[in-house]
Amino acid sequence: MNQNIFQTVYKINHAGGSGSCFYLKKYDLFVTNYHVVEGFRQVALEDNNKNRYLAQVILVNPSLDIALLTAEGDFSALPEITLAGTEVCLGQKINVAGYPFGMPFTATEGTISSPRQLIGDNYYIQTDAAVNPGNSGGPMFNQEGEVVAITTSKLNNADNMGFGIPVASLCTLLEQTGKLNRNVFNIQCNSCEEFISDEDEYCPCCGEKLPENIFQQRGLTELAAFCEKAIENMGINPVVARMGYESWVFHKGSSEIRMFVFQRSYLFCTSPLNILPKKNLEPVLTYLLSAENLYPYQLGLDGNQIYLSYRIHISDIFSEFADEIQNNITNMAFKADEMDNYLAENFGCEFSEYAKKDAI
């Protein structure tokens, strides 16, 4: 596999789920599907080393199902990838790269089943390569490592049938970005191709009716807003921490913090701290059973993985104890960052594989 593709494909995370995208160095833009970022102006990008970057959605074209993003960060070291200049042909080998189901980077191989499959008003590249939720927005590339399409959703209840937006549509859009204001959210009119940044029902240039609710942003639940306030108090941008609906994963120092809702009844905050040492287990096990000054947090074991956890019934979040609970959530991140160092220094426990190595 072309390693340039591996380095330039990122995962997109937001409060609605996840998808994939890829970086075009020539334009300093990330490319994905519109439906991947629909309803969001800010999202988080994540590379295969779990580094996170805040990104802004600056242009969407719902008709083409394409969105362009800019991100905060230095991406100058990333390689340039090439957009294919020729159309694909029937039976041609291609690969699909992305983050299916939010999993780590995956590339699957397949063949072109149809180079021009008409669905609705647009033509798509059809392939038998494995395409799953989360692949949307990532690249399809040929044997030369050139991007031939943007992966988009497969049909429901259809096996061995994935689709891609031909790269020609992307190239046409990219040619017009010289006049794009990258500081605001823009919509491209499907009729006259004008960029529109002021909220309106109709295109101010040609009068075309714009898609309904195209300017509307998705809001957060009360629970999500509560949790994100606690995350913000840790000094972390909650947008970068999002990993789906009412779910967050991020690092505070070296420790990974996970927050999620369980069975619509409990909010769990947990951190995989360290791994039990292979020898001389008695001291650390004794400590785990008798550790003081940890309330309201608890230490636990799952196999050889040591966890620090905090569990709250969701109803308590909307009670008189709300402020206390929010402070406990915030402080757990600091406690976890303290505890993984303590266990390493005093009991020889290795850091978890989930730890941020450059912060140890």
N, C-alpha and C positions, 0 to 999 in steps of 0.2 A: 504494500500500500504506500502511496505517496505520502511521506511524512509531513509535507507542507499542509496537506488537508487536515491531518491530525492536529496540528498546532493552531489552525485557524478556525476550527469548529468549536463553538461555545454553547453552553446550556443557558437557556433563559428561564429565570424563576420569577414568579409573582404570586399574588394572593389567589389567583385562579388556577394555578397549576404550573406546568413547565413545557418547554419546547426546545428547539434548536435554532442556531443561527450560524452564519459564517462571516468572516472579516475580509473586506476588500481593501487592501492597503492603498491602492491607487486613489481611492476615493475617501479613505479614512472613514468608512461606513460599515456597519454590520447589517446583514440582510436576513430577513425572516419572512414568515407569512403574516398577513394582516390578522388572520384569526388567532394566531398565537398571542398577540399583544392587544387584541380588541378590548377596549375599555380601560386601558392603562396608558399613562403618559410616561411613567417611570417604571423600570424593571431592573432586575439584577442579572448580570452576566457572570457565568462561572466557567473557568477553564478546567482542564483535566487535572490540574494540581489543586483544585478547590479554592483558587483565588477568586474573589468576588469583585465586581465592578458595577458601579451605578451607571445606568444607561438611560438615555432620553429617546423616546419615540418621536422622530421629527417629521416623518412622512408616511402616510398610509394611502394605498390605492385598493379599496375594497373589491373592485371589479377584477383586478388582477390577482388579488390576495397576496399582495407584497407590502412589506413595511421596511423602512430604513431607520437605523438607530445610530446615535453617537454615544460614546461611552467615556467616562472619566478614567483616565489611565494612559500610560505610555505603551503603545502597541507597535512602536517603530521596529522592534526586534522581530516581529512576526514576518514570515515570508510572504511574498506576493503569490497569489494563486491566479490562474488564467481562466477567463471565461471563454468557453469554446466558440470558435468562429464558424463552425459548420454544424449542420443539423445531424441528429442521430439517425441511425437506420435500423430497420427490423432485424432482430437477432443480435444486435451489438451488445457486448458486455459492458455493464456499468456497476458502480458501487453506490450504496446509500450510506451516508455518514451522519451520525447524530447521537442523541441521548434518549433512546426509547424507554418509556415509562420512568424517565428521570434517572435511569441507571447510568453508570460511567460510559464513556465514549465507546461506540460500537460502529463497525462498518460491515455491511452485508453485501454480497455479490448477487447479481442477477442478469437477466437479459432484457432487451427492449421488446415488449410484446406488441406495442403499437407506437410508432413515432408521432402520430397525430390522431389522438383519440378525442373526439368532440364530446364535451360534456357541458350542457347549457350553452353559453355563448362563447366558450373558450376551448382552445385545443390544449391537450395535455400529453405528456410522454407517459405511456403506460409500461410498467415493468413488473416482473414476477419476483423482484428482490423483496426481502422482508421489510415491510414498512409498518410501524406500530405507533400508537400515541406517544408523542414526545419526539418523534423523528421530524415532525412538521417544522419547516423553516430551515432545515439543514440542507447541505448540497448533495446532488447526485453528480458523480464525476466519472469520466471515461477512463480507459486504460492509460492514457497519457497524463492523467491527473488534472484534466481540465473540467471545470464545472459545466455541466450540460443542462441542469435544471435545478429548481428549488423544490424540495420534497414537500408535498401537501397531503392532506388527509386521504386515506384510502376509503373505499366504499364500505359501509357497514355490512357485516355478514358476508363479506367476499374474501376468499382466500387467494393468495398468490396474485394479488392485484393492488399495486401501489401506483401513485401518480406523481408527476412532477411538472411544475410550471416551466416551460422552455426558457432557456437563458436569454433568448432573443427579446422577450418581453422585459426582462430585467435590464438588458443593455439599452433599450429605448428609454427606459425610465432614468437610468444613470446619466445618459447624455443630457438630460434636462436639469440635473441637480446643480449646475453652475449658478442658476438664478434662485436656488432654494435658500430661504432663511433658516439656518440651522439652530436658531435660538428659540424657535417656537414650534408648536405642533401644527403640521400642515396636512391637508387632504388634497388629493389630486382629483379633479373633476374627470369623470369617465368620458364626458363628451368633448370638451375643449382642451383637456389636459392642463388646465390652469391650476396653480397651487393656491389653496384657500386656507388662511389662518384665522380669520374672523368667523365666529360662530354664526351660521346662517342656515336656513332651510334650502336655499337655492344658490346655485353658482352665480356670483355677482357678474361674471363675464358673459355666460351664455344662457342663463336662466334654467339650466338643468336642475331637477330636484335632486338633492343630495340624499344619501342613505339615511333612513330614520335613526335618530339617536347617535349619529356618527361622532358628535362632539361630547357625548355623555361619558363620564368616567365611572367606573365601578367603585362603589363605596365599601367600607369595612363593616363587619358586624361589630356589635358592642363589645363582644369578647375579644375580637382581634384588635380593636382600638385600645382596649385595656392592656392587653399583652404588649402591644407595640410601644405604649407609653413606658412600660417597665424596661423594654429593650433600649429605648431612647435614653433612659436614665443611666444605662450602662456605658453610654458614649458611643453607641452603635446605631447606624442608620437602619431603621427597621425594614425599609424597602429592600436593602441588600440582604437582610436576614430571611426574607420570605422564601418558603419552600412549598407553597400551595395553600389551599383553603385552611385557615386557622392552624397553620403549621410553620415552624421556623427552625432553621439550623444555622448556627454561626459559631465563631470562635471568639472567646474573650481571653486574650493572652494565648496560652497554649491549649487550653481546654475547649473541647467542642461542647456546645450547649444545644440541646434539643428541646423544643416545646411543641406539644401537640395535644389535641383533644382525644379522649378515649371514651367511646360509647356514648358520646353526647352527655356525659355525666361528670367526667373529671378532666382537669387540665394537669398534664404531667410536664415537669421540668426535670431533665436528667442530663447527666454528663458522664461519658465513659472516661474515667480518670487514668487508671494504670492497669497493667497486667501483673498478676501474682508472680513473684519470683519462682524459679524452678526448684530452689532449695531453701531450707531454713524458713518454712512457712509459718511456724508457730508464732513468732513475734507479730507479724502483720495480721494474722487471723485474730489473735488476741486483741489487737488494737481495733480491728473492724467491729468486734463484738462489744467493746467497752468504751469506744471513743466518746469523749465528753465535749461539751460546748459546741455541738453541731445542730442542736434544735433551732429551727423546725425541719432541718434536713436529715436525711438518712443515708447511711452507707450500705451498699449491698453488693452481692456477687452474682454474676451470670457466667457459669463456667469459670474461667480464670480472669474475667474482666471485672474490675472494681468500678462501681457506679456511685455517684452522689445524686440523690433524687429529692424532689419536693412535689407532693401531690395535693391538689386543691379540688374540692367539689365546686363545680361551676356556680352553684347557687350562692356560695360564700363570696364570690367575686362581686355580687350585686347586693351585698349586705353591709352592715356597719364596719366590717373588718376589711373592706376593699383596699384602703390605703396601706394597711399593714401587709396584706397579701402582695400588693404591688411592690412594696419595698423588699419583701422576702424573695420575690422573683429576681429583682435586680441584684440583691446581695448574693444570691446563690451563684451567679456567674463569677463574682469575685472570690467566693469561697472555693469554687471548683478550681479556679486558676491557682489558688493558694495550696489546695489539697494535693494536686498532682505533683507539685514540687516537693511537698512534705513527704509523701509516700516514696518518692524516688530517692530522696536524700537520707531518710531514716530507715527504710526497709529494703532498699535496692529494687523497688518495683519499676519495671520499664514503663515508659510512657505508652499510652494506647496508640494503636495504629491510626486513630482518628485525631490525634493531637496535631496541632500546627507546629511542624518541626522547627521552623525558623523563629518561633516565639519561645522555645524551651530555654 
